[in-house]
């Protein structure tokens, strides 16, 4: 303590003395960390006798969102983008299943395409029971459809179909495309490079059974070398896309026509290399509207031109009459002036004659 401080203490002015604030130094021992680790919350699966036991874990849910006071709107475009990303979050589902040792070799990791987005997780798991015993499932919604990645212990029949390289398999009342779980996106997209389309199909085509468990419907497609089929709609019109393994199969199918009879109605359509997109349907509608507008504009222009020509002709008639009358008046004036001149000349001649006669 300094002498000044001691004098203040000895003088009795203790209220003027403030003890110095010494910061606390946290010294961490070797082998230990100053921050305690935050353990994630573990949610054990709950058993349910009637329904399938499902433990849902939503991805990208570890980030905490700070609470804001009521009425405060501090949302920025970046926050809106984050909200959109969380809306399209991937959901992972674990199923409490015990796989016997003799079926462990039947476990496969599979990508599944073309599952409707309206299907709930319970419905998907219930339909997957026809394939075998599902262990886990990752779901990603993409507008009209959901993409699945499942880990499942396949039954003997489903395993044989998958190992044979069949591209499409029945799931409930629909057919889905499946791929090995170790395939990259590029490998999966390769199966879509050879394809053909059927456009302008009736709305009833949504209920056509185009696939029979492991093969296309022979009633509809005969023996064409089709590997997978997908039904979809664009611009309110139904279409079908079929996939092939190689280009030669595409050429074989292109040379034929799609002939099919449904409810005593015959359909005969050509195979197209591209779908009829919604923009094309809009363009066709817009073009028809534009032609109608152009016709109406042309007719209005014609009426305007005809009316203007009539008014012009009506206005031009009195002008012509005016010009005619002005010309006549000018001619009369000229005649009068000329006659006056001749009269003056005659008078002069008469005067000259009279003068000569006098002399």
Secondary structure in CASP SS format (residue, H / E / C, confidence):
PFRMAT SS
TARGET T0000
AUTHOR 0000-0000-0000
METHOD secondary structure of the structure
MODEL  1
X C 1.00
X C 1.00
X H 1.00
X H 1.00
X H 1.00
X H 1.00
X H 1.00
X H 1.00
X H 1.00
X H 1.00
X C 1.00
X C 1.00
X C 1.00
X H 1.00
X H 1.00
X H 1.00
X C 1.00
X C 1.00
X C 1.00
X C 1.00
X C 1.00
X C 1.00
X C 1.00
X C 1.00
X C 1.00
X C 1.00
X C 1.00
X C 1.00
X C 1.00
X C 1.00
X C 1.00
X C 1.00
X C 1.00
X C 1.00
X C 1.00
X C 1.00
X C 1.00
X C 1.00
X C 1.00
X C 1.00
X C 1.00
X C 1.00
X C 1.00
X C 1.00
X C 1.00
X C 1.00
X C 1.00
X C 1.00
X C 1.00
X C 1.00
X C 1.00
X C 1.00
X C 1.00
X E 1.00
X E 1.00
X E 1.00
X E 1.00
X E 1.00
X C 1.00
X C 1.00
X C 1.00
X C 1.00
X C 1.00
X C 1.00
X C 1.00
X C 1.00
X C 1.00
X C 1.00
X C 1.00
X C 1.00
X C 1.00
X C 1.00
X C 1.00
X C 1.00
X C 1.00
X C 1.00
X H 1.00
X H 1.00
X H 1.00
X H 1.00
X H 1.00
X H 1.00
X H 1.00
X H 1.00
X H 1.00
X H 1.00
X H 1.00
X C 1.00
X C 1.00
X C 1.00
X E 1.00
X E 1.00
X E 1.00
X E 1.00
X E 1.00
X C 1.00
X C 1.00
X C 1.00
X C 1.00
X C 1.00
X H 1.00
X H 1.00
X H 1.00
X H 1.00
X H 1.00
X H 1.00
X E 1.00
X E 1.00
X E 1.00
X E 1.00
X E 1.00
X E 1.00
X E 1.00
X E 1.00
X E 1.00
X E 1.00
X C 1.00
X C 1.00
X C 1.00
X C 1.00
X H 1.00
X H 1.00
X H 1.00
X H 1.00
X H 1.00
X H 1.00
X H 1.00
X H 1.00
X C 1.00
X C 1.00
X C 1.00
X E 1.00
X E 1.00
X E 1.00
X E 1.00
X E 1.00
X E 1.00
X E 1.00
X E 1.00
X E 1.00
X E 1.00
X E 1.00
X C 1.00
X C 1.00
X E 1.00
X E 1.00
X E 1.00
X E 1.00
X E 1.00
X E 1.00
X E 1.00
X E 1.00
X E 1.00
X E 1.00
X C 1.00
X H 1.00
X H 1.00
X H 1.00
X H 1.00
X H 1.00
X H 1.00
X H 1.00
X H 1.00
X C 1.00
X C 1.00
X C 1.00
X C 1.00
X E 1.00
X E 1.00
X E 1.00
X E 1.00
X C 1.00
X C 1.00
X E 1.00
X E 1.00
X E 1.00
X E 1.00
X E 1.00
X E 1.00
X E 1.00
X C 1.00
X C 1.00
X C 1.00
X C 1.00
X H 1.00
X H 1.00
X H 1.00
X H 1.00
X H 1.00
X H 1.00
X C 1.00
X C 1.00
X C 1.00
X C 1.00
X E 1.00
X E 1.00
X E 1.00
X E 1.00
X E 1.00
X E 1.00
X E 1.00
X C 1.00
X H 1.00
X H 1.00
X H 1.00
X H 1.00
X H 1.00
X C 1.00
X C 1.00
X C 1.00
X E 1.00
X E 1.00
X C 1.00
X C 1.00
X E 1.00
X E 1.00
X C 1.00
X H 1.00
X H 1.00
X H 1.00
X H 1.00
X C 1.00
X C 1.00
X C 1.00
X C 1.00
X C 1.00
X C 1.00
X E 1.00
X E 1.00
X E 1.00
X E 1.00
X E 1.00
X E 1.00
X E 1.00
X C 1.00
X C 1.00
X E 1.00
X E 1.00
X E 1.00
X E 1.00
X E 1.00
X E 1.00
X E 1.00
X C 1.00
X C 1.00
X C 1.00
X H 1.00
X H 1.00
X H 1.00
X H 1.00
X H 1.00
X H 1.00
X H 1.00
X H 1.00
X C 1.00
X C 1.00
X E 1.00
X E 1.00
X E 1.00
X E 1.00
X E 1.00
X E 1.00
X C 1.00
X C 1.00
X E 1.00
X E 1.00
X E 1.00
X E 1.00
X E 1.00
X E 1.00
X C 1.00
X E 1.00
X C 1.00
X C 1.00
X C 1.00
X C 1.00
X C 1.00
X H 1.00
X H 1.00
X H 1.00
X H 1.00
X H 1.00
X H 1.00
X H 1.00
X H 1.00
X H 1.00
X H 1.00
X H 1.00
X H 1.00
X H 1.00
X H 1.00
X H 1.00
X H 1.00
X H 1.00
X H 1.00
X H 1.00
X H 1.00
X H 1.00
X H 1.00
X H 1.00
X H 1.00
X H 1.00
X H 1.00
X H 1.00
X H 1.00
X H 1.00
X H 1.00
X H 1.00
X H 1.00
X H 1.00
X H 1.00
X H 1.00
X H 1.00
X H 1.00
X H 1.00
X H 1.00
X H 1.00
X H 1.00
X H 1.00
X H 1.00
X H 1.00
X H 1.00
X H 1.00
X H 1.00
X H 1.00
X H 1.00
X H 1.00
X H 1.00
X H 1.00
X H 1.00
X H 1.00
X H 1.00
X H 1.00
X H 1.00
X H 1.00
X H 1.00
X H 1.00
X H 1.00
X H 1.00
X H 1.00
X H 1.00
X H 1.00
X H 1.00
X H 1.00
X H 1.00
X H 1.00
X H 1.00
X H 1.00
X H 1.00
X H 1.00
X H 1.00
X H 1.00
X H 1.00
X H 1.00
X H 1.00
X H 1.00
X H 1.00
X H 1.00
X C 1.00
END
